[in-house]
């Protein structure tokens, strides 16, 4: 029987005789193993670690559905008061996902999250898609002019003489013509129909299935996409099509399975997986932007400086060589560039009981390079460095490291298991000294 299995990051499940608290079939395990091995870099085990008897989740979260209907949802491992709570973890995941730069949930509001958070993740994604689909079918599908070539019994449009002579030499009652027709048969609508057909097979929730069948009625005269990649390139969605702007990312997500893998027949029926590091980074960047004082500018993935910059002379001409672009996750600057705060986010559990808190040397070196280059480029500016990690029971207070008298690093916990307003208030501690100086001035 189809069933849903919930895992958290780094938890395992296996077939009978293997490790893991929960069990799946040999066939499902074989599909997942093929999915992982189809990654262009199989050695990375980028999604999960698979052995002959077990599957272990890593730091990708989302859902995988195998062809026998087994659905495995992987939730982020978030520190909660009172232990594990699947509904709260799903709520936190959806809340963070709506700020993910490559995700389709950017229009999701708090009311939507409350309405779907108790669904399995796959059914929640389908419900988000169907919410806008209901509005689209109510307003009507977008049409466009497209060329049609066919052999007709009457003249319409432009007579294609070469084709007419080839096809109708002995059928003088026919005309081979080309003409334009205003029709909903356009790439974006074909993709939406293909997505609906896929979800009708994938969904296990009768309410969602009923809505999908109702939506397909409006696509009855539109064929499904026969070449998804080509239609994705040809699909045109502009600002005059707000509903399509919300639906198209979902259709692309479902049809491409949201996974950078080469799909084969023995892969899972559906896989929607997201890198938790990127989700955390985008969520914290959004919260930092909201927590910053009004005169501060917050930018994600700034690419302003290079580690190596030198001048070289070639054939009597000087040119600048820039190597190893420095790209911190978040950079916050005051209006005059007198204060510059460089922040990196890391989706990892720290342990304050250890001397180094489990911070890797690479993270420390990386922030040091950012800080030194910024001091070199902005002499006189106050440069502060921050590493932001999710809060857990072993890491609840900030920790400060001093590189030298003019450069220090603060490791800061971000509390996720609360409302956005509380998180913003928590992050405003980063700006407390600045705000106090402004108030004093």
KESE-198227 format. One line per 5 residues: number of its first residue (from 1); for each residue z, x, y of C-alpha. Coordinates in nm, 2 decimals, always signed. Layout:
NUM = Z X Y | ...;
REM end
This chain:
1 = +0.00 +0.00 +0.00 | -0.08 +0.12 +0.36 | +0.24 +0.25 +0.52 | +0.35 +0.44 +0.83 | +0.55 +0.76 +0.80;
6 = +0.73 +0.91 +1.11 | +0.78 +1.28 +1.14 | +0.92 +1.49 +1.42 | +0.80 +1.83 +1.51 | +0.86 +2.09 +1.24;
11 = +0.96 +1.83 +0.98 | +0.79 +1.82 +0.64 | +0.66 +1.57 +0.39 | +0.51 +1.63 +0.05 | +0.37 +1.50 -0.27;
16 = +0.60 +1.43 -0.56 | +0.74 +1.75 -0.68 | +0.71 +1.92 -0.34 | +0.95 +1.97 -0.05 | +1.02 +1.71 +0.22;
21 = +1.22 +1.40 +0.24 | +0.91 +1.16 +0.25 | +0.62 +1.16 +0.01 | +0.25 +1.10 +0.04 | -0.03 +1.08 -0.22;
26 = -0.22 +1.37 -0.35 | -0.54 +1.22 -0.20 | -0.38 +1.19 +0.14 | -0.25 +1.55 +0.13 | -0.60 +1.67 +0.03;
31 = -0.76 +1.50 +0.33 | -0.50 +1.65 +0.57 | -0.55 +2.00 +0.42 | -0.92 +1.97 +0.47 | -0.86 +1.86 +0.83;
36 = -0.65 +2.16 +0.91 | -0.88 +2.40 +0.73 | -1.18 +2.27 +0.92 | -1.04 +2.41 +1.24 | -1.27 +2.69 +1.37;
41 = -0.98 +2.93 +1.35 | -0.81 +2.83 +1.02 | -0.56 +3.12 +1.04 | -0.40 +2.96 +1.34 | -0.27 +2.65 +1.16;
46 = -0.29 +2.50 +1.50 | -0.19 +2.14 +1.41 | +0.03 +2.17 +1.10 | +0.11 +2.40 +0.82 | -0.02 +2.28 +0.48;
51 = +0.06 +2.42 +0.14 | -0.05 +2.29 -0.20 | +0.25 +2.05 -0.21 | +0.37 +1.99 +0.15 | +0.27 +1.92 +0.51;
56 = +0.48 +2.05 +0.80 | +0.42 +1.93 +1.15 | +0.40 +2.18 +1.43 | +0.38 +2.13 +1.81 | +0.09 +1.88 +1.81;
61 = +0.21 +1.52 +1.83 | +0.02 +1.19 +1.78 | -0.11 +1.02 +1.47 | -0.32 +1.08 +1.16 | -0.44 +0.80 +0.94;
66 = -0.59 +0.89 +0.60 | -0.86 +0.68 +0.42 | -0.61 +0.51 +0.20 | -0.44 +0.36 +0.50 | -0.14 +0.60 +0.51;
71 = -0.05 +0.66 +0.88 | +0.15 +0.96 +0.98 | +0.29 +0.96 +1.33 | +0.43 +1.28 +1.47 | +0.68 +1.25 +1.75;
76 = +0.81 +1.52 +1.99 | +1.16 +1.65 +1.90 | +1.36 +1.55 +2.20 | +1.73 +1.60 +2.24 | +1.90 +1.26 +2.25;
81 = +2.26 +1.17 +2.29 | +2.37 +1.03 +1.96 | +2.10 +1.18 +1.73 | +1.75 +1.06 +1.64 | +1.61 +0.74 +1.77;
86 = +1.25 +0.67 +1.68 | +1.20 +0.40 +1.95 | +1.34 +0.62 +2.23 | +1.14 +0.93 +2.11 | +0.82 +0.72 +2.11;
91 = +0.91 +0.59 +2.46 | +0.96 +0.94 +2.59 | +0.63 +1.06 +2.43 | +0.43 +0.77 +2.59 | +0.60 +0.83 +2.93;
96 = +0.50 +1.19 +2.93 | +0.15 +1.13 +2.79 | +0.05 +0.92 +3.09 | +0.05 +1.23 +3.30 | -0.15 +1.44 +3.05;
101 = -0.46 +1.57 +3.23 | -0.69 +1.52 +2.93 | -0.54 +1.19 +2.81 | -0.65 +0.83 +2.86 | -0.31 +0.69 +2.96;
106 = -0.31 +0.77 +3.33 | -0.31 +0.40 +3.42 | -0.01 +0.31 +3.20 | +0.29 +0.17 +3.39 | +0.65 +0.12 +3.29;
111 = +0.59 -0.24 +3.19 | +0.31 -0.14 +2.95 | +0.54 +0.12 +2.79 | +0.82 -0.13 +2.74 | +0.57 -0.37 +2.58;
116 = +0.43 -0.13 +2.33 | +0.70 +0.13 +2.27 | +0.82 -0.04 +1.95 | +0.47 -0.03 +1.80 | +0.36 +0.26 +1.57;
121 = +0.18 +0.51 +1.79 | -0.17 +0.42 +1.66 | -0.11 +0.05 +1.72 | +0.02 +0.13 +2.07 | -0.29 +0.33 +2.16;
126 = -0.51 +0.04 +2.03 | -0.30 -0.21 +2.23 | -0.36 +0.00 +2.55 | -0.73 +0.00 +2.49 | -0.75 -0.38 +2.42;
131 = -0.55 -0.46 +2.73 | -0.84 -0.34 +2.95 | -1.10 -0.47 +2.70 | -0.97 -0.83 +2.74 | -1.02 -0.80 +3.12;
136 = -1.37 -0.65 +3.07 | -1.49 -0.93 +2.84 | -1.35 -1.18 +3.09 | -1.54 -1.04 +3.38 | -1.86 -0.96 +3.18;
141 = -2.02 -0.65 +3.05 | -2.21 -0.42 +3.29 | -2.59 -0.43 +3.25 | -2.86 -0.19 +3.35 | -3.23 -0.16 +3.36;
146 = -3.38 +0.01 +3.06 | -3.74 +0.07 +2.94 | -3.87 -0.11 +2.63 | -4.19 -0.03 +2.44 | -4.32 -0.29 +2.20;
151 = -4.63 -0.45 +2.06 | -4.64 -0.81 +2.20 | -4.87 -1.11 +2.18 | -4.89 -1.13 +2.56 | -4.92 -0.88 +2.85;
156 = -4.60 -0.78 +3.02 | -4.53 -0.48 +3.23 | -4.76 -0.18 +3.19 | -5.02 -0.15 +2.92 | -4.99 +0.17 +2.73;
161 = -5.36 +0.24 +2.66 | -5.33 +0.53 +2.41 | -5.07 +0.34 +2.20 | -5.26 +0.01 +2.24 | -5.58 +0.16 +2.10;
166 = -5.40 +0.33 +1.82 | -5.21 +0.02 +1.71 | -5.43 -0.27 +1.80 | -5.79 -0.16 +1.73 | -5.82 -0.45 +1.49;
171 = -5.55 -0.67 +1.65 | -5.71 -0.77 +1.98 | -5.46 -1.05 +2.03 | -5.18 -0.79 +2.08 | -5.08 -0.57 +2.37;
176 = -4.88 -0.24 +2.34 | -4.67 -0.25 +2.66 | -4.38 -0.08 +2.84 | -4.16 -0.28 +3.07 | -3.80 -0.28 +3.21;
181 = -3.53 -0.52 +3.10 | -3.19 -0.59 +3.26 | -2.96 -0.57 +2.96 | -2.61 -0.47 +2.85 | -2.76 -0.25 +2.58;
186 = -2.66 +0.08 +2.75 | -2.49 +0.39 +2.62 | -2.14 +0.31 +2.74 | -2.15 -0.04 +2.58 | -2.28 +0.10 +2.26;
191 = -1.99 +0.34 +2.25 | -1.74 +0.07 +2.32 | -1.88 -0.14 +2.03 | -1.86 +0.16 +1.80 | -1.50 +0.22 +1.90;
196 = -1.41 -0.15 +1.84 | -1.56 -0.13 +1.49 | -1.37 +0.19 +1.41 | -1.04 +0.03 +1.53 | -1.10 -0.28 +1.33;
201 = -1.09 -0.06 +1.02 | -0.80 +0.15 +1.14 | -0.56 -0.12 +1.27 | -0.29 -0.27 +1.05 | -0.15 -0.50 +1.31;
206 = -0.29 -0.85 +1.28 | -0.25 -0.92 +1.65 | -0.46 -0.62 +1.74 | -0.72 -0.70 +1.47 | -0.76 -1.05 +1.61;
211 = -0.82 -0.92 +1.96 | -1.07 -0.67 +1.83 | -1.27 -0.94 +1.65 | -1.27 -1.15 +1.96 | -1.39 -0.86 +2.17;
216 = -1.67 -0.79 +1.92 | -1.81 -1.14 +1.98 | -1.90 -1.03 +2.33 | -2.09 -0.73 +2.20 | -2.28 -0.93 +1.94;
221 = -2.62 -0.85 +2.09 | -2.55 -0.48 +2.15 | -2.61 -0.24 +1.86 | -2.34 +0.02 +1.78 | -2.41 +0.38 +1.88;
226 = -2.62 +0.57 +1.63 | -2.57 +0.91 +1.80 | -2.22 +0.93 +1.96 | -2.27 +1.28 +2.10 | -2.59 +1.18 +2.28;
231 = -2.45 +0.85 +2.41 | -2.14 +1.03 +2.54 | -2.36 +1.26 +2.75 | -2.59 +0.97 +2.87 | -2.31 +0.73 +2.95;
236 = -2.28 +0.67 +3.32 | -1.95 +0.54 +3.46 | -1.90 +0.53 +3.84 | -1.64 +0.41 +4.09 | -1.80 +0.06 +4.09;
241 = -1.69 +0.02 +3.72 | -1.31 +0.05 +3.73 | -1.25 -0.11 +3.39 | -1.51 +0.12 +3.23 | -1.33 +0.41 +3.40;
246 = -1.02 +0.32 +3.20 | -1.20 +0.22 +2.88 | -1.44 +0.51 +2.84 | -1.18 +0.78 +2.79 | -1.03 +0.57 +2.52;
251 = -1.36 +0.52 +2.35 | -1.43 +0.89 +2.37 | -1.09 +0.97 +2.23 | -1.12 +0.73 +1.93 | -1.48 +0.83 +1.85;
256 = -1.43 +1.20 +1.87 | -1.09 +1.18 +1.70 | -0.93 +1.39 +1.98 | -0.94 +1.70 +1.76 | -1.14 +2.02 +1.80;
261 = -1.25 +2.03 +1.44 | -1.57 +2.00 +1.25 | -1.55 +1.67 +1.07 | -1.65 +1.63 +0.71 | -1.65 +1.34 +0.47;
266 = -1.32 +1.43 +0.32 | -1.13 +1.44 +0.66 | -0.88 +1.17 +0.76 | -1.02 +0.84 +0.88 | -0.86 +0.89 +1.23;
271 = -0.67 +1.17 +1.40 | -0.53 +1.15 +1.75 | -0.33 +1.46 +1.82 | -0.22 +1.61 +2.15 | -0.07 +1.96 +2.22;
276 = +0.29 +1.91 +2.32 | +0.30 +2.22 +2.54 | +0.02 +2.08 +2.76 | +0.18 +1.74 +2.78 | +0.51 +1.89 +2.89;
281 = +0.35 +2.11 +3.14 | +0.16 +1.83 +3.31 | +0.46 +1.60 +3.30 | +0.69 +1.86 +3.47 | +0.42 +1.94 +3.73;
286 = +0.40 +1.57 +3.82 | +0.78 +1.55 +3.84 | +0.80 +1.87 +4.05 | +0.55 +1.74 +4.29 | +0.76 +1.42 +4.34;
291 = +1.08 +1.62 +4.37 | +0.95 +1.88 +4.63 | +1.04 +1.84 +5.00 | +0.76 +1.67 +5.20 | +0.63 +1.99 +5.36;
296 = +0.58 +2.17 +5.03 | +0.25 +2.20 +4.85 | +0.27 +2.19 +4.47 | -0.03 +2.30 +4.27 | -0.08 +2.33 +3.89;
301 = -0.28 +2.61 +3.73 | -0.33 +2.81 +4.05 | -0.59 +3.09 +4.00 | -0.54 +3.27 +4.32 | -0.45 +3.63 +4.21;
306 = -0.56 +3.88 +3.95 | -0.35 +4.14 +3.77 | -0.61 +4.42 +3.83 | -0.81 +4.43 +4.16 | -1.00 +4.74 +4.26;
311 = -1.31 +4.85 +4.45 | -1.60 +5.03 +4.27 | -1.91 +5.19 +4.41 | -2.24 +5.14 +4.23 | -2.57 +5.27 +4.36;
316 = -2.42 +5.32 +4.70 | -2.27 +4.97 +4.73 | -1.91 +4.87 +4.71 | -1.79 +4.57 +4.52 | -1.46 +4.42 +4.42;
321 = -1.37 +4.41 +4.05 | -1.10 +4.15 +3.96 | -0.97 +4.14 +3.60 | -0.71 +3.93 +3.42 | -0.67 +3.62 +3.62;
326 = -0.30 +3.52 +3.67 | -0.26 +3.14 +3.62 | +0.10 +3.02 +3.64 | +0.16 +2.66 +3.53 | +0.30 +2.55 +3.87;
331 = +0.32 +2.71 +4.21 | +0.52 +2.55 +4.50 | +0.48 +2.68 +4.85 | +0.64 +2.57 +5.18 | +0.41 +2.49 +5.47;
336 = +0.42 +2.84 +5.61 | +0.40 +3.03 +5.28 | +0.74 +3.18 +5.36 | +0.89 +3.05 +5.03 | +0.68 +3.06 +4.71;
341 = +0.82 +2.94 +4.38 | +0.63 +3.02 +4.07 | +0.71 +2.82 +3.76 | +0.61 +2.83 +3.39 | +0.69 +2.56 +3.14;
346 = +0.76 +2.62 +2.78 | +0.79 +2.35 +2.51 | +1.05 +2.53 +2.30 | +1.42 +2.48 +2.21 | +1.64 +2.75 +2.37;
351 = +1.98 +2.85 +2.23 | +2.24 +2.94 +2.50 | +2.47 +3.09 +2.23 | +2.24 +3.39 +2.20 | +2.23 +3.67 +2.46;
356 = +1.85 +3.62 +2.53 | +1.86 +3.24 +2.47 | +1.56 +3.29 +2.24 | +1.34 +3.36 +2.54 | +1.05 +3.57 +2.42;
361 = +0.98 +3.91 +2.59 | +0.63 +3.80 +2.66 | +0.75 +3.51 +2.88 | +0.97 +3.75 +3.08 | +0.69 +4.00 +3.13;
366 = +0.45 +3.72 +3.23 | +0.68 +3.59 +3.51 | +0.75 +3.94 +3.63 | +0.38 +4.01 +3.67 | +0.34 +3.68 +3.86;
371 = +0.62 +3.76 +4.09 | +0.52 +4.12 +4.16 | +0.16 +4.03 +4.24 | +0.28 +3.74 +4.47 | +0.51 +3.98 +4.66;
376 = +0.22 +4.22 +4.70 | -0.01 +3.96 +4.83 | +0.24 +3.78 +5.05 | +0.47 +4.05 +5.20 | +0.78 +3.90 +5.36;
381 = +0.77 +3.58 +5.16 | +1.07 +3.48 +4.95 | +0.94 +3.46 +4.59 | +1.14 +3.28 +4.32 | +1.05 +3.26 +3.96;
386 = +1.14 +2.97 +3.72 | +1.10 +2.91 +3.35 | +1.15 +2.54 +3.26 | +1.24 +2.44 +2.91 | +1.34 +2.10 +2.77;
391 = +1.71 +2.05 +2.77 | +1.89 +2.04 +2.43 | +2.25 +2.04 +2.31 | +2.26 +2.42 +2.32 | +2.09 +2.45 +2.66;
396 = +2.22 +2.23 +2.94 | +2.29 +2.47 +3.23 | +2.05 +2.70 +3.42 | +2.06 +3.07 +3.35 | +1.96 +3.35 +3.60;
401 = +1.82 +3.69 +3.53 | +1.77 +3.96 +3.80 | +1.46 +4.17 +3.77 | +1.55 +4.37 +4.08 | +1.74 +4.29 +4.41;
406 = +1.43 +4.11 +4.55 | +1.31 +3.92 +4.24 | +1.51 +3.70 +4.01 | +1.42 +3.45 +3.74 | +1.60 +3.12 +3.68;
411 = +1.57 +2.95 +3.34 | +1.61 +2.58 +3.41 | +1.67 +2.29 +3.16 | +1.46 +1.97 +3.21 | +1.64 +1.66 +3.08;
416 = +1.38 +1.42 +2.93 | +1.59 +1.15 +2.77 | +1.64 +0.95 +3.09 | +1.44 +0.76 +3.35 | +1.19 +0.94 +3.58;
421 = +1.41 +0.89 +3.89 | +1.70 +1.07 +3.71 | +1.46 +1.35 +3.61 | +1.34 +1.39 +3.97 | +1.69 +1.40 +4.09;
426 = +1.77 +1.67 +3.83 | +1.46 +1.87 +3.94 | +1.56 +1.85 +4.30 | +1.83 +2.10 +4.22 | +1.55 +2.35 +4.23;
431 = +1.50 +2.27 +4.59 | +1.86 +2.22 +4.69 | +1.90 +2.54 +4.89 | +1.57 +2.47 +5.08 | +1.67 +2.12 +5.17;
436 = +2.01 +2.24 +5.29 | +1.85 +2.50 +5.52 | +1.62 +2.23 +5.66 | +1.91 +2.00 +5.73 | +2.11 +2.28 +5.89;
441 = +1.81 +2.36 +6.11;
REM end
